[in-house]
Amino acid sequence: MRQLLRSFLNRPIAEDFSFTNHLRLALQSGLYVFVFVSLLNGSFKRFDHLAVSALISVGVVGVVLLANVAIPKLFPAFYTEDRWTVGRHILHTLLVLFLISCSNQLILGLLDAGRPTFGQMYFSVTLIGFFPIMLGVFLTEHRRLKRNLSQAQAINELMHQRGTLSVHPVLPADTKPVEPASEQPTVSTSILLTSESGKERLHLQADQLVYIESVGNYVDVHWLNGAQPQKTVLRSTLKELTDTLRPYPQFFRCHRAFLVNLKAVCQTDGNARGYQLTLTGTDTRIPVSRSYLDAFSEQIAIAQTLD
């Protein structure tokens, strides 16, 4: 039983930490609370029932937005999309409901509208809000999983039809396009990766490079020497090496910490967070994060029309 519970709590789930999503959730929470409280029987002493409901709802919107935006900035190591699990989401949900209870108590106290004890308030808020929140999370996760599994299957079919990948670069929305050189490098052209100081250099053929991973102030360059996997550590950033490799159409940044050689991709699997890539020459599964899904899918789709 303990193992099942631990497995459930450690189960990874997708979470959107964008401000737009948090604003939408805050407004939805406020509307839900307003409708729910307005439908309750009874009144708040001298105050109009709907007016108090509106004030409580405004407090909920503010608290939810504050909790979902400010707290993750204070504890960035805990609030990361790659490490988000059911257990973490439950803890965060209970914290948000605790803050909502504090807001409700404060508003009712200032209005002298009568209020229960804090324990009663927290119990009521948790009872009203916890299960709808978690149900919404799992329904959203199910939709994402279904969509990503379907798209991953379509991508695999395209790769199997083509046999090999040949793609043009599609850059994420936040990167500036670079004018192509007058003569594009071919796969037989060697590439040069250097450290920030320029003292460390790595000469490779384009097809030798499998993927690059960002690790703190360094990058791990994974490449093949014949059929033997090799790793070279350079003091550099993934952004700098992404800029270096931008003229080469087979390289694609798929995650904040990973850049892959698309010609090394042999399998794509979907999950609620995005995709997991299997590459030739390594046992490491490379994630494609949510913000790169469309660009990745577009490149694979373009590959179907190329020679």
Backbone as CSV, one residue per row, in Angstrom:
resi,resn,N_x,N_y,N_z,CA_x,CA_y,CA_z,C_x,C_y,C_z
1,MET,0.821,-1.203,0.000,0.000,0.000,0.000,0.859,1.258,0.000
2,ARG,1.905,1.236,0.846,2.808,2.382,0.896,3.479,2.611,-0.449
3,GLN,3.868,1.507,-1.086,4.537,1.615,-2.380,3.598,2.201,-3.428
4,LEU,2.329,1.790,-3.391,1.347,2.326,-4.334,1.127,3.808,-4.098
5,LEU,1.044,4.206,-2.810,0.852,5.615,-2.480,2.059,6.441,-2.906
6,ARG,3.261,5.918,-2.629,4.478,6.626,-3.013,4.571,6.763,-4.524
7,SER,4.211,5.706,-5.221,4.229,5.744,-6.682,3.240,6.766,-7.223
8,PHE,2.059,6.838,-6.590,1.050,7.804,-7.030,1.516,9.232,-6.782
9,LEU,2.063,9.499,-5.600,2.500,10.856,-5.261,3.689,11.302,-6.111
10,ASN,4.543,10.363,-6.510,5.710,10.697,-7.324,5.419,10.664,-8.822
11,ARG,4.182,10.408,-9.173,3.808,10.355,-10.587,3.947,11.732,-11.217
12,PRO,4.703,11.855,-12.298,4.862,13.165,-12.933,3.586,13.602,-13.642
13,ILE,3.263,14.879,-13.538,2.130,15.450,-14.253,2.563,16.748,-14.908
14,ALA,1.839,17.134,-15.924,2.149,18.368,-16.636,1.552,19.557,-15.899
15,GLU,2.270,20.647,-15.892,1.772,21.874,-15.274,2.249,23.065,-16.095
16,ASP,1.359,23.980,-16.328,1.667,25.191,-17.080,1.889,26.320,-16.085
17,PHE,3.137,26.795,-15.962,3.467,27.839,-15.004,3.438,29.228,-15.625
18,SER,2.860,29.374,-16.794,2.807,30.677,-17.450,1.829,31.599,-16.730
19,PHE,2.077,32.912,-16.824,1.206,33.887,-16.165,-0.200,33.841,-16.748
20,THR,-0.296,33.647,-18.057,-1.609,33.594,-18.700,-2.458,32.474,-18.126
21,ASN,-1.844,31.316,-17.939,-2.581,30.186,-17.374,-2.976,30.455,-15.928
22,HIS,-2.070,31.068,-15.152,-2.384,31.369,-13.755,-3.518,32.392,-13.653
23,LEU,-3.519,33.374,-14.547,-4.594,34.366,-14.545,-5.931,33.700,-14.870
24,ARG,-5.915,32.809,-15.838,-7.147,32.105,-16.201,-7.661,31.265,-15.023
25,LEU,-6.759,30.563,-14.348,-7.159,29.750,-13.200,-7.701,30.610,-12.062
26,ALA,-7.083,31.776,-11.846,-7.537,32.666,-10.775,-8.945,33.180,-11.059
27,LEU,-9.212,33.580,-12.301,-10.540,34.079,-12.658,-11.582,32.957,-12.580
28,GLN,-11.212,31.765,-13.010,-12.126,30.634,-12.912,-12.441,30.307,-11.460
29,SER,-11.422,30.380,-10.597,-11.625,30.095,-9.173,-12.558,31.129,-8.551
30,GLY,-12.338,32.402,-8.894,-13.207,33.451,-8.365,-14.647,33.276,-8.794
31,LEU,-14.854,32.935,-10.061,-16.213,32.724,-10.562,-16.873,31.529,-9.877
32,TYR,-16.103,30.462,-9.721,-16.626,29.255,-9.061,-17.051,29.565,-7.630
33,VAL,-16.217,30.294,-6.901,-16.531,30.631,-5.513,-17.751,31.550,-5.450
34,PHE,-17.819,32.533,-6.348,-18.956,33.463,-6.342,-20.271,32.713,-6.554
35,VAL,-20.292,31.819,-7.547,-21.515,31.067,-7.829,-21.862,30.157,-6.658
36,PHE,-20.845,29.476,-6.118,-21.100,28.522,-5.041,-21.612,29.233,-3.788
37,VAL,-20.919,30.305,-3.374,-21.311,31.009,-2.146,-22.662,31.695,-2.329
38,SER,-22.918,32.219,-3.531,-24.185,32.905,-3.780,-25.371,31.968,-3.684
39,LEU,-25.144,30.699,-3.976,-26.233,29.729,-3.947,-26.510,29.191,-2.556
40,LEU,-25.594,29.484,-1.600,-25.805,29.008,-0.232,-26.988,29.734,0.408
41,ASN,-27.693,29.046,1.244,-28.786,29.668,1.972,-28.243,30.498,3.132
42,GLY,-28.988,31.465,3.565,-28.586,32.278,4.701,-28.092,33.627,4.258
43,SER,-27.645,34.420,5.203,-27.169,35.774,4.903,-26.003,36.085,5.809
44,PHE,-25.356,37.224,5.532,-24.220,37.654,6.322,-24.634,38.888,7.150
45,LYS,-25.379,38.658,8.166,-25.805,39.720,9.085,-26.379,40.912,8.324
46,ARG,-25.735,42.103,8.458,-26.296,43.321,7.885,-25.992,43.464,6.412
47,PHE,-25.083,42.675,5.864,-24.599,42.896,4.510,-25.364,42.058,3.500
48,ASP,-25.475,42.644,2.336,-26.111,41.934,1.242,-25.310,40.686,0.898
49,HIS,-26.005,39.587,0.728,-25.354,38.299,0.499,-24.487,38.317,-0.755
50,LEU,-25.005,38.858,-1.841,-24.246,38.879,-3.099,-23.019,39.779,-3.006
51,ALA,-23.135,40.877,-2.266,-21.996,41.788,-2.123,-20.840,41.109,-1.401
52,VAL,-21.171,40.378,-0.318,-20.134,39.660,0.414,-19.547,38.546,-0.449
53,SER,-20.400,37.873,-1.204,-19.919,36.828,-2.109,-18.945,37.399,-3.122
54,ALA,-19.250,38.588,-3.629,-18.374,39.234,-4.608,-17.030,39.591,-3.984
55,LEU,-17.041,40.111,-2.758,-15.791,40.463,-2.080,-14.938,39.224,-1.830
56,ILE,-15.573,38.151,-1.385,-14.841,36.906,-1.150,-14.246,36.391,-2.458
57,SER,-15.004,36.507,-3.547,-14.526,36.035,-4.846,-13.339,36.851,-5.329
58,VAL,-13.394,38.167,-5.124,-12.254,39.017,-5.494,-11.026,38.629,-4.682
59,GLY,-11.239,38.336,-3.395,-10.127,37.891,-2.565,-9.546,36.583,-3.059
60,VAL,-10.392,35.684,-3.518,-9.923,34.401,-4.044,-9.079,34.613,-5.296
61,VAL,-9.552,35.486,-6.197,-8.793,35.768,-7.414,-7.404,36.295,-7.068
62,GLY,-7.347,37.250,-6.142,-6.056,37.829,-5.761,-5.139,36.820,-5.103
63,VAL,-5.684,36.010,-4.201,-4.871,35.029,-3.483,-4.349,33.953,-4.425
64,VAL,-5.221,33.430,-5.299,-4.802,32.375,-6.226,-3.726,32.893,-7.172
65,LEU,-3.910,34.111,-7.677,-2.908,34.679,-8.580,-1.586,34.902,-7.854
66,LEU,-1.667,35.425,-6.634,-0.451,35.652,-5.846,0.259,34.342,-5.533
67,ALA,-0.518,33.334,-5.116,0.080,32.050,-4.744,0.715,31.361,-5.941
68,ASN,0.079,31.453,-7.097,0.579,30.739,-8.279,1.692,31.473,-9.000
69,VAL,1.843,32.759,-8.741,2.884,33.536,-9.419,4.055,33.840,-8.484
70,ALA,3.753,34.366,-7.282,4.819,34.801,-6.376,5.540,33.637,-5.709
71,ILE,4.787,32.665,-5.210,5.412,31.563,-4.477,6.377,30.759,-5.353
72,PRO,6.014,30.415,-6.614,6.994,29.715,-7.462,8.275,30.510,-7.699
73,LYS,8.180,31.839,-7.701,9.393,32.646,-7.872,10.261,32.616,-6.625
74,LEU,9.626,32.438,-5.468,10.384,32.366,-4.216,11.061,31.013,-4.035
75,PHE,10.440,29.967,-4.603,10.970,28.609,-4.461,11.077,27.949,-5.846
76,PRO,11.960,28.467,-6.699,12.040,27.961,-8.076,12.487,26.510,-8.170
77,ALA,13.274,26.038,-7.198,13.746,24.647,-7.256,12.595,23.665,-7.056
78,PHE,11.585,24.076,-6.322,10.433,23.203,-6.069,9.442,23.266,-7.218
79,TYR,9.259,24.474,-7.760,8.258,24.688,-8.808,8.911,24.642,-10.187
80,THR,9.232,23.449,-10.644,9.782,23.265,-11.983,8.900,22.286,-12.745
81,GLU,8.641,22.593,-14.005,7.776,21.735,-14.821,8.326,20.325,-14.940
82,ASP,9.653,20.202,-15.027,10.258,18.888,-15.233,10.138,17.996,-14.004
83,ARG,9.985,18.596,-12.820,9.937,17.808,-11.582,8.566,17.843,-10.926
84,TRP,7.576,18.351,-11.637,6.255,18.492,-11.037,5.572,17.134,-10.943
85,THR,5.072,16.819,-9.766,4.452,15.519,-9.513,3.085,15.708,-8.865
86,VAL,2.348,14.606,-8.740,1.049,14.643,-8.071,1.211,15.122,-6.635
87,GLY,2.230,14.614,-5.940,2.453,15.009,-4.558,2.715,16.492,-4.408
88,ARG,3.536,17.049,-5.278,3.824,18.485,-5.214,2.578,19.303,-5.513
89,HIS,1.782,18.822,-6.461,0.575,19.565,-6.799,-0.421,19.537,-5.646
90,ILE,-0.523,18.411,-4.945,-1.409,18.333,-3.788,-0.958,19.303,-2.702
91,LEU,0.344,19.338,-2.415,0.869,20.274,-1.411,0.585,21.715,-1.795
92,HIS,0.803,22.033,-3.066,0.543,23.404,-3.519,-0.944,23.736,-3.422
93,THR,-1.790,22.788,-3.775,-3.230,23.021,-3.700,-3.672,23.274,-2.263
94,LEU,-3.162,22.484,-1.323,-3.503,22.684,0.081,-3.007,24.039,0.580
95,LEU,-1.836,24.480,0.087,-1.323,25.792,0.464,-2.228,26.902,-0.073
96,VAL,-2.652,26.771,-1.323,-3.545,27.772,-1.912,-4.862,27.834,-1.151
97,LEU,-5.414,26.683,-0.788,-6.661,26.650,-0.034,-6.483,27.242,1.356
98,PHE,-5.302,27.048,1.947,-4.998,27.671,3.247,-5.006,29.190,3.125
99,LEU,-4.382,29.707,2.062,-4.334,31.161,1.861,-5.718,31.716,1.554
100,ILE,-6.530,30.956,0.813,-7.906,31.383,0.547,-8.694,31.465,1.852
101,SER,-8.480,30.500,2.749,-9.147,30.522,4.051,-8.750,31.760,4.846
102,CYS,-7.460,32.098,4.804,-6.985,33.310,5.483,-7.666,34.552,4.901
103,SER,-7.762,34.609,3.581,-8.412,35.743,2.922,-9.880,35.838,3.315
104,ASN,-10.573,34.708,3.322,-11.990,34.712,3.700,-12.181,35.199,5.138
105,GLN,-11.353,34.706,6.040,-11.454,35.123,7.437,-11.184,36.611,7.590
106,LEU,-10.198,37.118,6.852,-9.856,38.536,6.938,-11.009,39.400,6.429
107,ILE,-11.593,39.025,5.294,-12.689,39.810,4.718,-13.907,39.798,5.632
108,LEU,-14.286,38.629,6.131,-15.443,38.540,7.008,-15.206,39.271,8.330
109,GLY,-13.952,39.231,8.800,-13.631,39.938,10.032,-13.703,41.440,9.858
110,LEU,-13.190,41.959,8.750,-13.238,43.401,8.485,-14.671,43.888,8.306
111,LEU,-15.520,43.047,7.739,-16.915,43.426,7.519,-17.786,43.164,8.740
112,ASP,-17.192,42.490,9.740,-17.968,42.093,10.925,-19.231,41.360,10.493
113,ALA,-19.042,40.463,9.512,-20.182,39.760,8.935,-20.402,38.390,9.560
114,GLY,-19.643,38.080,10.583,-19.774,36.765,11.202,-18.931,35.751,10.471
115,ARG,-18.181,34.992,11.203,-17.295,34.013,10.575,-17.102,32.809,11.469
116,PRO,-16.832,31.645,10.882,-16.559,30.442,11.683,-15.134,30.486,12.215
117,THR,-14.744,29.475,12.966,-13.355,29.376,13.389,-12.492,29.100,12.165
118,PHE,-11.184,29.347,12.308,-10.312,29.140,11.151,-10.300,27.666,10.744
119,GLY,-10.323,26.779,11.718,-10.346,25.345,11.402,-11.569,24.974,10.595
120,GLN,-12.721,25.512,11.001,-13.944,25.245,10.252,-13.881,25.831,8.848
121,MET,-13.317,27.039,8.747,-13.193,27.683,7.441,-12.281,26.871,6.526
122,TYR,-11.120,26.443,7.033,-10.180,25.692,6.194,-10.779,24.355,5.767
123,PHE,-11.495,23.720,6.690,-12.143,22.454,6.347,-13.176,22.663,5.239
124,SER,-13.985,23.717,5.368,-15.015,23.986,4.363,-14.409,24.325,3.013
125,VAL,-13.387,25.179,3.015,-12.743,25.579,1.763,-12.091,24.378,1.091
126,THR,-11.437,23.536,1.881,-10.790,22.341,1.321,-11.830,21.378,0.758
127,LEU,-12.914,21.213,1.490,-13.974,20.316,1.037,-14.591,20.805,-0.268
128,ILE,-14.755,22.128,-0.377,-15.377,22.707,-1.570,-14.418,22.730,-2.757
129,GLY,-13.130,23.017,-2.482,-12.212,23.292,-3.581,-11.251,22.197,-3.980
130,PHE,-10.875,21.320,-3.047,-9.791,20.377,-3.326,-10.141,19.409,-4.455
131,PHE,-11.259,18.750,-4.329,-11.582,17.710,-5.308,-11.870,18.267,-6.699
132,PRO,-12.597,19.400,-6.834,-12.735,19.972,-8.180,-11.403,20.367,-8.801
133,ILE,-10.484,20.899,-7.981,-9.172,21.293,-8.509,-8.406,20.074,-9.021
134,MET,-8.338,19.030,-8.197,-7.586,17.851,-8.597,-8.247,17.136,-9.773
135,LEU,-9.585,17.122,-9.785,-10.280,16.516,-10.915,-9.952,17.258,-12.203
136,GLY,-9.936,18.588,-12.130,-9.584,19.384,-13.305,-8.169,19.107,-13.775
137,VAL,-7.238,18.931,-12.828,-5.846,18.642,-13.178,-5.741,17.322,-13.928
138,PHE,-6.410,16.282,-13.418,-6.304,14.968,-14.045,-7.025,14.914,-15.385
139,LEU,-8.122,15.643,-15.523,-8.809,15.688,-16.813,-7.956,16.393,-17.848
140,THR,-7.317,17.498,-17.441,-6.420,18.220,-18.355,-5.237,17.354,-18.747
141,GLU,-4.678,16.646,-17.756,-3.549,15.762,-18.036,-3.957,14.664,-19.015
142,HIS,-5.155,14.126,-18.840,-5.626,13.066,-19.740,-5.751,13.578,-21.166
143,ARG,-6.272,14.798,-21.323,-6.401,15.370,-22.671,-5.029,15.586,-23.296
144,ARG,-4.078,16.114,-22.510,-2.728,16.337,-23.034,-2.067,15.018,-23.408
145,LEU,-2.237,14.019,-22.546,-1.632,12.721,-22.816,-2.196,12.123,-24.096
146,LYS,-3.493,12.170,-24.247,-4.133,11.615,-25.442,-3.654,12.329,-26.695
147,ARG,-3.577,13.652,-26.630,-3.112,14.426,-27.785,-1.658,14.125,-28.111
148,ASN,-0.795,14.113,-27.091,0.627,13.900,-27.338,0.927,12.484,-27.810
149,LEU,0.186,11.496,-27.290,0.371,10.123,-27.770,-0.001,10.011,-29.243
150,SER,-1.106,10.657,-29.622,-1.548,10.617,-31.012,-0.536,11.294,-31.925
151,GLN,-0.048,12.458,-31.512,0.919,13.180,-32.335,2.251,12.441,-32.415
152,ALA,2.664,11.812,-31.314,3.912,11.043,-31.327,3.804,9.862,-32.282
153,GLN,2.646,9.213,-32.289,2.441,8.101,-33.214,2.517,8.575,-34.665
154,ALA,1.927,9.732,-34.934,1.984,10.280,-36.294,3.414,10.628,-36.692
155,ILE,4.182,11.167,-35.740,5.581,11.509,-36.017,6.383,10.260,-36.327
156,ASN,6.161,9.190,-35.558,6.877,7.938,-35.805,6.543,7.368,-37.174
157,GLU,5.292,7.470,-37.570,4.911,6.985,-38.894,5.609,7.775,-39.988
158,LEU,5.728,9.085,-39.790,6.442,9.917,-40.762,7.915,9.520,-40.841
159,MET,8.533,9.303,-39.669,9.946,8.932,-39.661,10.164,7.583,-40.321
160,HIS,9.274,6.650,-40.079,9.426,5.323,-40.673,9.201,5.363,-42.184
161,GLN,8.293,6.235,-42.615,8.071,6.377,-44.050,9.286,6.985,-44.744
162,ARG,9.888,7.965,-44.073,11.028,8.639,-44.665,12.313,7.827,-44.532
163,GLY,12.416,7.095,-43.419,13.643,6.335,-43.182,14.708,7.178,-42.510
164,THR,14.915,8.367,-43.014,15.858,9.315,-42.428,15.196,10.668,-42.379
165,LEU,15.724,11.531,-41.534,15.185,12.872,-41.406,16.039,13.863,-42.185
166,SER,15.355,14.773,-42.867,16.030,15.866,-43.548,15.163,17.083,-43.391
167,VAL,15.586,18.010,-42.571,14.694,19.084,-42.167,15.336,20.445,-42.297
168,HIS,14.465,21.449,-42.369,14.878,22.840,-42.301,14.638,23.338,-40.891
169,PRO,15.428,24.295,-40.416,15.259,24.747,-39.040,13.960,25.501,-38.837
170,VAL,13.255,25.169,-37.734,12.103,25.941,-37.292,12.425,26.385,-35.883
171,LEU,12.574,27.680,-35.679,13.068,28.186,-34.413,11.914,28.469,-33.470
172,PRO,12.135,28.338,-32.128,11.113,28.729,-31.173,10.743,30.199,-31.345
173,ALA,9.552,30.559,-30.852,9.045,31.902,-31.085,9.916,32.977,-30.462
174,ASP,10.650,32.635,-29.389,11.424,33.650,-28.684,12.837,33.814,-29.241
175,THR,13.183,33.134,-30.311,14.504,33.278,-30.901,14.413,34.064,-32.183
176,LYS,15.444,34.819,-32.468,15.470,35.634,-33.663,16.032,34.840,-34.833
177,PRO,15.341,34.896,-35.952,15.843,34.151,-37.099,17.157,34.723,-37.600
178,VAL,17.999,33.848,-38.092,19.281,34.255,-38.640,19.261,34.035,-40.141
179,GLU,19.708,35.014,-40.874,19.742,34.877,-42.311,20.663,33.721,-42.698
180,PRO,20.218,32.825,-43.549,21.053,31.695,-43.925,22.284,32.146,-44.685
181,ALA,23.332,31.382,-44.531,24.547,31.685,-45.272,24.307,31.437,-46.754
182,SER,25.142,32.032,-47.563,24.959,31.894,-49.001,25.087,30.446,-49.433
183,GLU,25.839,29.675,-48.660,25.991,28.253,-48.984,25.797,27.445,-47.717
184,GLN,24.677,26.694,-47.621,24.377,25.927,-46.421,25.369,24.783,-46.236
185,PRO,25.796,24.523,-44.998,26.709,23.409,-44.765,26.025,22.080,-45.007
186,THR,26.769,21.127,-45.456,26.231,19.796,-45.696,26.568,18.911,-44.520
187,VAL,25.978,17.699,-44.513,26.197,16.811,-43.381,27.650,16.378,-43.271
188,SER,28.405,16.468,-44.350,29.804,16.064,-44.294,30.697,17.183,-43.790
189,THR,30.123,18.391,-43.618,30.896,19.524,-43.135,31.180,19.361,-41.651
190,SER,32.384,19.641,-41.257,32.736,19.536,-39.849,32.208,20.745,-39.096
191,ILE,31.952,20.550,-37.822,31.499,21.636,-36.958,32.535,21.842,-35.866
192,LEU,32.593,23.059,-35.362,33.548,23.407,-34.320,32.784,23.973,-33.136
193,LEU,32.898,23.304,-31.992,32.286,23.771,-30.754,33.401,24.234,-29.829
194,THR,33.237,25.420,-29.269,34.285,25.975,-28.414,33.714,26.398,-27.069
195,SER,34.592,26.501,-26.079,34.200,27.003,-24.769,34.119,28.525,-24.815
196,GLU,33.671,29.121,-23.729,33.559,30.575,-23.677,34.910,31.245,-23.869
197,SER,35.951,30.634,-23.319,37.292,31.218,-23.437,37.923,30.961,-24.796
198,GLY,37.391,29.984,-25.521,37.968,29.633,-26.812,39.126,28.667,-26.711
199,LYS,39.529,28.317,-25.476,40.681,27.432,-25.306,40.317,25.973,-25.551
200,GLU,39.081,25.603,-25.208,38.644,24.218,-25.424,37.887,24.147,-26.735
201,ARG,38.287,23.211,-27.577,37.664,23.089,-28.896,37.348,21.633,-29.187
202,LEU,36.223,21.454,-29.867,35.815,20.111,-30.254,35.410,20.129,-31.724
203,HIS,36.191,19.402,-32.559,35.904,19.288,-33.990,35.135,17.990,-34.224
204,LEU,33.994,18.085,-34.873,33.179,16.909,-35.160,32.581,17.018,-36.559
205,GLN,32.240,15.864,-37.126,31.345,15.852,-38.269,29.921,16.028,-37.733
206,ALA,29.073,16.664,-38.502,27.725,16.976,-38.025,26.983,15.730,-37.557
207,ASP,27.128,14.632,-38.294,26.394,13.422,-37.935,26.959,12.728,-36.699
208,GLN,28.146,13.117,-36.261,28.706,12.527,-35.040,28.010,13.047,-33.786
209,LEU,27.544,14.280,-33.831,26.925,14.893,-32.656,25.540,14.317,-32.429
210,VAL,25.295,13.782,-31.229,24.014,13.167,-30.901,23.113,14.154,-30.172
211,TYR,23.604,14.686,-29.044,22.841,15.720,-28.341,23.760,16.482,-27.395
212,ILE,23.277,17.623,-26.948,24.006,18.460,-26.000,23.093,18.727,-24.818
213,GLU,23.644,18.612,-23.626,22.866,18.858,-22.409,23.507,19.979,-21.599
214,SER,22.682,20.911,-21.149,23.156,21.998,-20.293,23.212,21.517,-18.857
215,VAL,24.384,21.705,-18.222,24.579,21.299,-16.831,25.248,22.455,-16.096
216,GLY,24.444,23.309,-15.472,25.001,24.459,-14.770,25.699,25.406,-15.730
217,ASN,26.962,25.705,-15.424,27.752,26.603,-16.271,28.494,25.852,-17.378
218,TYR,28.183,24.586,-17.539,28.853,23.763,-18.530,27.826,23.103,-19.441
219,VAL,28.313,22.536,-20.523,27.476,21.708,-21.390,28.179,20.379,-21.601
220,ASP,27.399,19.317,-21.603,27.914,17.989,-21.924,27.586,17.697,-23.381
221,VAL,28.620,17.548,-24.188,28.437,17.261,-25.612,28.566,15.761,-25.813
222,HIS,27.498,15.127,-26.231,27.488,13.678,-26.449,27.616,13.408,-27.947
223,TRP,28.634,12.627,-28.302,28.907,12.384,-29.707,29.413,10.958,-29.902
224,LEU,29.489,10.529,-31.135,29.904,9.169,-31.451,31.270,9.160,-32.121
225,ASN,32.129,8.287,-31.617,33.405,8.004,-32.258,33.265,6.620,-32.874
226,GLY,32.848,6.599,-34.137,32.439,5.342,-34.743,31.107,4.945,-34.135
227,ALA,31.093,3.812,-33.425,29.877,3.392,-32.732,29.993,3.595,-31.228
228,GLN,31.115,4.193,-30.767,31.359,4.349,-29.341,30.892,5.714,-28.848
229,PRO,29.966,5.744,-27.881,29.511,7.026,-27.320,30.645,7.733,-26.579
230,GLN,30.728,9.041,-26.774,31.732,9.859,-26.103,31.046,11.075,-25.484
231,LYS,31.681,11.641,-24.465,31.158,12.864,-23.846,32.298,13.842,-23.624
232,THR,32.082,15.071,-24.075,33.057,16.131,-23.876,32.380,17.276,-23.130
233,VAL,33.022,17.750,-22.070,32.470,18.832,-21.255,33.123,20.149,-21.668
234,LEU,32.286,21.120,-21.973,32.770,22.448,-22.342,32.169,23.486,-21.397
235,ARG,32.956,24.482,-21.044,32.412,25.598,-20.263,31.755,26.573,-21.241
236,SER,30.454,26.423,-21.382,29.702,27.251,-22.311,28.228,27.156,-21.935
237,THR,27.386,27.821,-22.692,25.939,27.752,-22.459,25.268,27.089,-23.650
238,LEU,24.103,26.536,-23.395,23.361,25.896,-24.478,22.938,26.923,-25.519
239,LYS,22.650,28.131,-25.090,22.263,29.185,-26.029,23.389,29.492,-27.008
240,GLU,24.627,29.565,-26.501,25.760,29.862,-27.373,25.977,28.753,-28.393
241,LEU,25.859,27.508,-27.952,26.058,26.407,-28.889,24.874,26.282,-29.847
242,THR,23.674,26.648,-29.385,22.522,26.674,-30.291,22.753,27.686,-31.408
243,ASP,23.295,28.839,-31.062,23.619,29.852,-32.078,24.690,29.341,-33.035
244,THR,25.667,28.619,-32.494,26.737,28.080,-33.339,26.179,27.072,-34.345
245,LEU,25.231,26.258,-33.895,24.707,25.179,-34.744,23.487,25.588,-35.562
246,ARG,23.050,26.825,-35.431,21.840,27.250,-36.128,21.924,27.081,-37.646
247,PRO,23.069,27.289,-38.283,23.108,27.084,-39.740,22.936,25.627,-40.168
248,TYR,23.047,24.703,-39.237,22.932,23.285,-39.564,21.498,22.841,-39.316
249,PRO,20.750,22.498,-40.355,19.310,22.257,-40.209,18.938,21.014,-39.415
250,GLN,19.874,20.140,-39.129,19.514,18.905,-38.439,19.517,19.038,-36.923
251,PHE,19.925,20.191,-36.392,19.984,20.370,-34.942,18.808,21.201,-34.462
252,PHE,18.229,20.776,-33.353,17.006,21.391,-32.865,17.040,21.453,-31.341
253,ARG,16.796,22.638,-30.808,16.701,22.773,-29.353,15.283,22.396,-28.942
254,CYS,15.152,21.330,-28.158,13.846,20.772,-27.830,13.448,21.006,-26.380
255,HIS,14.329,21.641,-25.615,14.096,21.767,-24.170,15.058,22.839,-23.672
256,ARG,14.763,23.407,-22.524,15.666,24.428,-21.995,17.060,23.871,-21.716
257,ALA,17.163,22.537,-21.555,18.455,21.942,-21.208,19.004,21.008,-22.280
258,PHE,18.308,20.859,-23.411,18.745,19.882,-24.413,18.645,20.427,-25.836
259,LEU,19.636,20.050,-26.619,19.629,20.242,-28.070,19.944,18.893,-28.696
260,VAL,19.175,18.494,-29.714,19.353,17.161,-30.284,19.662,17.236,-31.775
261,ASN,20.274,16.167,-32.251,20.460,15.952,-33.681,19.227,15.204,-34.184
262,LEU,18.404,15.854,-34.986,17.167,15.232,-35.441,17.418,13.980,-36.274
263,LYS,18.583,13.905,-36.900,18.891,12.716,-37.694,19.191,11.508,-36.817
264,ALA,19.399,11.755,-35.510,19.657,10.646,-34.576,18.383,10.144,-33.915
265,VAL,17.247,10.831,-34.129,15.989,10.424,-33.501,15.473,9.154,-34.171
266,CYS,15.223,8.119,-33.392,14.690,6.875,-33.959,13.324,6.512,-33.392
267,GLN,12.892,7.205,-32.333,11.580,6.913,-31.752,11.102,8.127,-30.962
268,THR,9.806,8.428,-31.065,9.190,9.510,-30.296,8.031,8.935,-29.497
269,ASP,8.038,9.161,-28.197,6.959,8.706,-27.326,6.305,9.912,-26.673
270,GLY,4.986,9.859,-26.527,4.250,10.962,-25.935,3.920,10.724,-24.479
271,ASN,3.872,11.800,-23.714,3.354,11.759,-22.344,2.629,13.074,-22.087
272,ALA,2.119,13.270,-20.880,1.326,14.459,-20.593,2.158,15.732,-20.667
273,ARG,3.469,15.622,-20.455,4.326,16.805,-20.478,4.767,17.185,-21.882
274,GLY,4.885,16.214,-22.754,5.363,16.479,-24.104,5.760,15.194,-24.788
275,TYR,7.010,15.155,-25.280,7.525,13.955,-25.935,8.786,13.493,-25.225
276,GLN,9.108,12.219,-25.437,10.387,11.656,-25.028,11.030,11.072,-26.279
277,LEU,12.270,11.470,-26.554,12.961,11.040,-27.764,13.974,9.948,-27.439
278,THR,13.981,8.922,-28.272,15.023,7.904,-28.222,15.981,8.177,-29.373
279,LEU,17.274,8.287,-29.043,18.286,8.615,-30.036,19.226,7.436,-30.237
280,THR,19.762,7.329,-31.423,20.778,6.318,-31.671,22.064,6.708,-30.943
281,GLY,22.729,5.720,-30.360,24.008,5.981,-29.712,23.915,6.378,-28.255
282,THR,22.708,6.363,-27.662,22.585,6.709,-26.247,21.339,6.057,-25.665
283,ASP,21.403,5.763,-24.366,20.246,5.224,-23.658,19.433,6.324,-22.987
284,THR,19.949,7.549,-23.014,19.262,8.672,-22.380,18.031,9.066,-23.183
285,ARG,16.916,9.228,-22.490,15.690,9.678,-23.131,15.636,11.204,-23.036
286,ILE,15.481,11.855,-24.172,15.542,13.309,-24.227,14.123,13.881,-24.251
287,PRO,13.808,14.809,-23.351,12.456,15.378,-23.344,12.290,16.486,-24.381
288,VAL,11.098,16.574,-24.931,10.698,17.731,-25.733,9.647,18.450,-24.906
289,SER,9.969,19.629,-24.407,9.059,20.320,-23.503,7.895,20.947,-24.258
290,ARG,6.882,21.308,-23.507,5.621,21.775,-24.065,5.803,22.962,-25.007
291,SER,6.700,23.882,-24.682,6.863,25.090,-25.500,7.509,24.809,-26.851
292,TYR,8.092,23.617,-27.030,8.762,23.279,-28.291,7.982,22.247,-29.111
293,LEU,6.809,21.819,-28.632,6.098,20.744,-29.311,5.709,21.110,-30.735
294,ASP,5.140,22.297,-30.912,4.670,22.684,-32.246,5.827,22.782,-33.235
295,ALA,6.941,23.379,-32.788,8.092,23.515,-33.676,8.660,22.149,-34.047
296,PHE,8.716,21.253,-33.066,9.235,19.917,-33.330,8.338,19.181,-34.326
297,SER,7.027,19.215,-34.077,6.085,18.542,-34.975,6.143,19.144,-36.377
298,GLU,6.312,20.441,-36.460,6.375,21.098,-37.767,7.598,20.642,-38.547
299,GLN,8.717,20.495,-37.861,9.922,20.064,-38.564,9.778,18.635,-39.091
300,ILE,9.155,17.779,-38.296,8.957,16.413,-38.757,7.980,16.386,-39.930
301,ALA,6.969,17.252,-39.887,6.009,17.329,-40.982,6.682,17.825,-42.266
302,ILE,7.579,18.796,-42.126,8.319,19.301,-43.284,9.184,18.198,-43.888
303,ALA,9.706,17.336,-43.030,10.593,16.269,-43.498,9.891,15.346,-44.482
304,GLN,8.575,15.208,-44.360,7.837,14.310,-45.247,7.860,14.796,-46.698
305,THR,8.007,16.111,-46.878,7.942,16.683,-48.229,9.319,16.905,-48.834
306,LEU,10.371,16.582,-48.070,11.739,16.828,-48.556,12.351,15.563,-49.121
307,ASP,13.271,15.768,-50.017,14.019,14.635,-50.579,15.121,14.233,-49.619
